[in-house]
Amino acid sequence: MLFSTPLVARLLVLAALTASFLLACGGAPEPPIDAPGLRGEITVFAAASLTDAFREIAGEFERANPGVSVRFSFAGSPTLRAQLEQGARADVFASADQNQIELALKSGAVLPPVSVFASNSLVIITPKANPGGIRAPVDLKKRGLKIVLAAPEVPAGRYARQALALMSLDPAVGADFSAAVLRNVVSFESNVKQVVAKVELGEADAGVVYGTDVTASVAPHVSRIEIPGRFQVVAEYPIAVTKEAANRRVAEAFIDFVLSPAGQAVLAKYGFLVA
């Protein structure tokens, strides 16, 4: 399920909920609580945009449960879903959108319940030198630019195209905006991290990525241009246990940890809007 409500309104709601939550917790996340008796290894298939946050969450989860080990496979959500449906073994699937988890439910690759644990928003990035002279979203339609997007079947790519379509509805931007921007696209990438890499390396004048992709290591190499809230399409991240989970108890405990105050604090640290 996709939401096109203004990001500002959503941020205000989330901020209020977060503030209330922190007050209830004494102003700080609760320490991780271990689950006695957890043992074994799990494999988590997770959207590429979750890489840094999930690695830190896994580290905290493993420290709280010394008998547990978490392995990851990060890629575009459609790629991961297809791998699960083709027989790849994993215990948990964390997608960057509802559509991929719903398809996985329909095929039987994952099992209910499904929990939304975070959300994300889009930004435009350019190389630090900004050779294309892009100062605002409307500049993306300038002729001759080299733009990189995630592929249309990838959540970040679909969200980007929806945001472009919303901008085209604004008379100040112009009805031809989306078509003009798409004519400037020189490549569609299989995941959002590849979009970031091409912009960082100067192989593109701009790309549309998640705000959380502008990490501490990326920020020195790119400039970030915000997309106004009225044009935002908010990405929601669902998570579920797979049908073929070899270690379901640990898989469920990992999901509980992601949803816990400790897990949500890590996600917020990396810029996600927490559930």
C-alpha positions as CSV (number, residue, x, y, z in Angstrom):
1,M,0.0,0.0,0.0
2,L,1.4,3.4,-1.0
3,F,0.6,6.7,0.6
4,S,0.8,10.1,-1.1
5,T,-0.3,12.2,1.9
6,P,2.1,15.2,2.5
7,L,5.2,14.1,4.2
8,V,5.1,17.1,6.6
9,A,1.8,15.9,8.0
10,R,3.1,12.4,8.4
11,L,6.3,13.7,10.1
12,L,4.2,15.7,12.6
13,V,2.1,12.6,13.5
14,L,5.2,10.4,13.8
15,A,7.0,13.0,15.9
16,A,4.1,13.2,18.3
17,L,3.9,9.5,18.6
18,T,7.7,9.2,19.1
19,A,7.7,11.9,21.7
20,S,4.9,10.2,23.6
21,F,6.7,6.9,23.4
22,L,10.0,8.3,24.6
23,L,8.3,10.0,27.6
24,A,6.7,6.6,28.5
25,C,10.2,5.1,28.4
26,G,11.8,7.7,30.6
27,G,13.2,9.6,27.6
28,A,15.4,6.9,26.2
29,P,15.0,3.5,24.5
30,E,14.8,0.5,26.8
31,P,17.9,-1.7,26.8
32,P,17.7,-4.9,24.7
33,I,16.0,-7.7,26.5
34,D,17.4,-11.2,25.7
35,A,15.2,-14.2,25.1
36,P,16.8,-17.1,27.1
37,G,17.4,-20.3,25.2
38,L,17.6,-18.7,21.7
39,R,20.2,-20.6,19.6
40,G,21.2,-20.9,16.0
41,E,21.6,-18.9,12.8
42,I,19.0,-17.1,10.7
43,T,19.2,-15.5,7.3
44,V,17.4,-12.3,6.7
45,F,16.5,-11.1,3.2
46,A,16.3,-7.3,3.4
47,A,15.8,-4.4,1.0
48,A,19.1,-2.7,0.1
49,S,18.1,0.5,1.8
50,L,18.1,-1.3,5.1
51,T,21.8,-2.4,5.0
52,D,23.4,-0.1,7.6
53,A,20.5,0.0,10.0
54,F,19.9,-3.8,9.9
55,R,23.5,-4.6,10.4
56,E,23.5,-2.5,13.6
57,I,20.3,-4.0,14.8
58,A,21.7,-7.5,14.2
59,G,24.7,-6.6,16.2
60,E,22.6,-5.6,19.2
61,F,20.4,-8.6,18.8
62,E,23.4,-10.9,18.8
63,R,24.9,-9.2,21.9
64,A,21.6,-9.7,23.7
65,N,21.4,-13.3,22.6
66,P,24.9,-14.8,22.5
67,G,23.8,-18.1,21.0
68,V,22.4,-16.4,17.9
69,S,23.9,-15.4,14.6
70,V,22.3,-13.3,11.9
71,R,23.3,-13.4,8.2
72,F,22.0,-11.1,5.5
73,S,21.2,-10.9,1.9
74,F,20.6,-7.3,0.8
75,A,19.1,-6.5,-2.7
76,G,16.1,-5.0,-4.4
77,S,12.9,-6.2,-2.8
78,P,11.6,-7.8,-6.1
79,T,14.8,-9.7,-6.5
80,L,14.6,-11.1,-3.0
81,R,11.0,-12.1,-3.3
82,A,11.7,-13.9,-6.6
83,Q,14.6,-15.7,-4.9
84,L,12.3,-16.9,-2.1
85,E,9.7,-18.0,-4.5
86,Q,12.3,-20.0,-6.5
87,G,13.4,-21.9,-3.4
88,A,16.1,-19.7,-1.8
89,R,16.4,-20.3,1.9
90,A,15.8,-17.5,4.4
91,D,14.1,-17.0,7.7
92,V,12.9,-13.4,7.5
93,F,11.9,-11.1,4.6
94,A,12.0,-7.3,5.1
95,S,10.7,-5.4,2.0
96,A,10.8,-1.8,1.1
97,D,7.1,-1.8,0.1
98,Q,3.8,-3.5,0.8
99,N,3.4,-4.8,-2.8
100,Q,6.3,-7.2,-2.6
101,I,5.3,-8.7,0.7
102,E,1.7,-9.0,-0.5
103,L,3.0,-10.9,-3.6
104,A,5.1,-13.1,-1.3
105,L,2.1,-13.8,0.9
106,K,0.0,-14.7,-2.1
107,S,2.7,-17.2,-3.4
108,G,3.1,-18.6,0.1
109,A,6.8,-17.5,0.4
110,V,6.1,-15.7,3.6
111,L,3.6,-16.3,6.4
112,P,1.3,-13.8,8.3
113,P,1.4,-11.8,10.4
114,V,3.1,-9.0,8.5
115,S,4.3,-6.0,10.6
116,V,5.2,-2.5,9.2
117,F,8.3,-1.5,11.1
118,A,9.4,1.8,9.5
119,S,8.8,4.2,6.6
120,N,11.0,6.3,4.4
121,S,10.9,9.3,2.0
122,L,12.5,10.4,-1.2
123,V,15.3,12.9,-1.9
124,I,17.2,14.0,-5.0
125,I,21.0,13.7,-4.9
126,T,23.6,15.2,-7.2
127,P,27.4,14.9,-7.2
128,K,29.0,17.4,-4.8
129,A,30.2,19.5,-7.6
130,N,26.7,19.5,-9.1
131,P,27.7,19.7,-12.8
132,G,24.1,19.7,-13.9
133,G,23.3,22.9,-11.9
134,I,20.3,21.2,-10.2
135,R,19.0,23.4,-7.4
136,A,15.4,22.3,-7.2
137,P,13.3,19.3,-8.4
138,V,12.0,21.2,-11.4
139,D,15.5,21.4,-12.8
140,L,15.5,17.6,-13.4
141,K,13.7,18.3,-16.7
142,K,16.6,20.4,-18.2
143,R,17.7,18.9,-21.5
144,G,21.0,17.0,-21.6
145,L,21.0,15.9,-17.9
146,K,22.0,12.3,-17.0
147,I,19.6,10.9,-14.4
148,V,19.7,7.5,-12.8
149,L,16.7,5.9,-11.1
150,A,16.0,2.5,-9.6
151,A,14.2,0.2,-12.1
152,P,10.4,0.6,-12.2
153,E,9.8,-2.8,-10.6
154,V,12.0,-1.8,-7.6
155,P,10.1,0.1,-4.9
156,A,12.4,3.1,-5.0
157,G,12.0,3.3,-8.7
158,R,8.2,3.1,-8.6
159,Y,8.1,5.7,-5.8
160,A,10.3,8.0,-7.8
161,R,8.0,7.7,-10.9
162,Q,4.9,8.4,-8.7
163,A,6.6,11.5,-7.2
164,L,7.4,12.7,-10.7
165,A,3.8,12.2,-11.7
166,L,2.6,14.2,-8.7
167,M,4.9,17.1,-9.7
168,S,3.5,17.0,-13.2
169,L,0.0,17.9,-11.7
170,D,1.4,21.2,-10.4
171,P,0.8,23.9,-13.0
172,A,4.0,25.7,-11.8
173,V,6.0,22.6,-12.7
174,G,4.3,21.7,-15.9
175,A,2.3,18.7,-17.3
176,D,5.3,17.6,-19.3
177,F,7.6,17.4,-16.3
178,S,7.5,13.6,-15.7
179,A,8.0,12.8,-19.4
180,A,10.9,15.3,-19.7
181,V,12.7,13.8,-16.7
182,L,12.3,10.2,-17.8
183,R,13.8,11.2,-21.2
184,N,16.9,12.2,-19.2
185,V,17.2,8.8,-17.5
186,V,20.3,7.0,-18.7
187,S,20.0,3.9,-16.6
188,F,17.6,2.0,-14.4
189,E,19.3,0.2,-11.5
190,S,18.3,-3.0,-9.8
191,N,18.5,-1.4,-6.3
192,V,18.7,2.0,-4.8
193,K,22.3,1.6,-3.5
194,Q,23.5,1.4,-7.2
195,V,21.8,4.7,-7.9
196,V,23.7,6.3,-5.0
197,A,27.0,4.8,-6.2
198,K,26.6,6.1,-9.8
199,V,25.8,9.6,-8.5
200,E,28.8,9.5,-6.0
201,L,31.1,8.5,-8.9
202,G,29.9,11.3,-11.1
203,E,28.4,8.9,-13.6
204,A,25.1,10.8,-13.4
205,D,24.0,14.4,-12.8
206,A,21.2,13.3,-10.4
207,G,19.4,10.4,-8.9
208,V,16.3,9.9,-6.7
209,V,16.9,7.8,-3.6
210,Y,15.6,7.4,-0.1
211,G,16.6,10.0,2.5
212,T,18.2,7.3,4.5
213,D,20.6,6.5,1.6
214,V,22.5,9.8,2.3
215,T,24.5,8.2,5.0
216,A,27.5,9.7,6.9
217,S,29.8,8.0,4.4
218,V,27.8,9.2,1.3
219,A,27.0,12.8,2.5
220,P,30.5,14.2,1.8
221,H,30.3,13.2,-1.9
222,V,26.7,14.3,-2.8
223,S,24.4,17.3,-2.4
224,R,20.9,16.6,-1.2
225,I,17.8,18.3,-2.6
226,E,14.5,17.9,-0.7
227,I,11.3,16.9,-2.5
228,P,8.4,19.0,-1.1
229,G,5.9,17.1,1.1
230,R,3.0,17.5,-1.4
231,F,5.0,15.5,-3.9
232,Q,6.2,12.8,-1.6
233,V,5.2,9.1,-1.8
234,V,6.0,7.5,1.6
235,A,7.6,4.1,1.5
236,E,6.4,1.6,4.2
237,Y,8.6,-1.3,5.2
238,P,6.9,-4.6,6.2
239,I,8.6,-7.7,7.6
240,A,7.5,-11.3,8.0
241,V,8.8,-14.8,8.7
242,T,9.3,-17.0,5.6
243,K,7.4,-20.2,5.1
244,E,10.6,-22.2,4.9
245,A,12.2,-20.6,8.0
246,A,14.6,-23.2,9.5
247,N,14.7,-21.4,12.8
248,R,11.3,-19.8,13.3
249,R,11.8,-19.1,17.0
250,V,14.9,-16.9,16.3
251,A,13.3,-15.4,13.2
252,E,10.2,-14.3,15.3
253,A,12.5,-13.0,18.0
254,F,14.5,-10.9,15.5
255,I,11.3,-9.4,14.1
256,D,10.2,-8.6,17.7
257,F,13.6,-6.9,18.3
258,V,13.2,-4.8,15.1
259,L,9.8,-3.6,16.5
260,S,11.1,-3.1,20.0
261,P,12.3,0.3,21.4
262,A,15.9,-0.8,20.9
263,G,15.4,-1.7,17.2
264,Q,13.2,1.4,16.5
265,A,15.9,3.6,18.0
266,V,18.5,2.2,15.6
267,L,16.1,2.8,12.6
268,A,15.5,6.4,13.8
269,K,19.2,6.9,14.1
270,Y,19.6,6.1,10.4
271,G,16.8,8.4,9.4
272,F,13.9,6.1,9.1
273,L,10.5,7.2,10.3
274,V,9.7,4.6,13.0
275,A,6.5,2.6,13.1
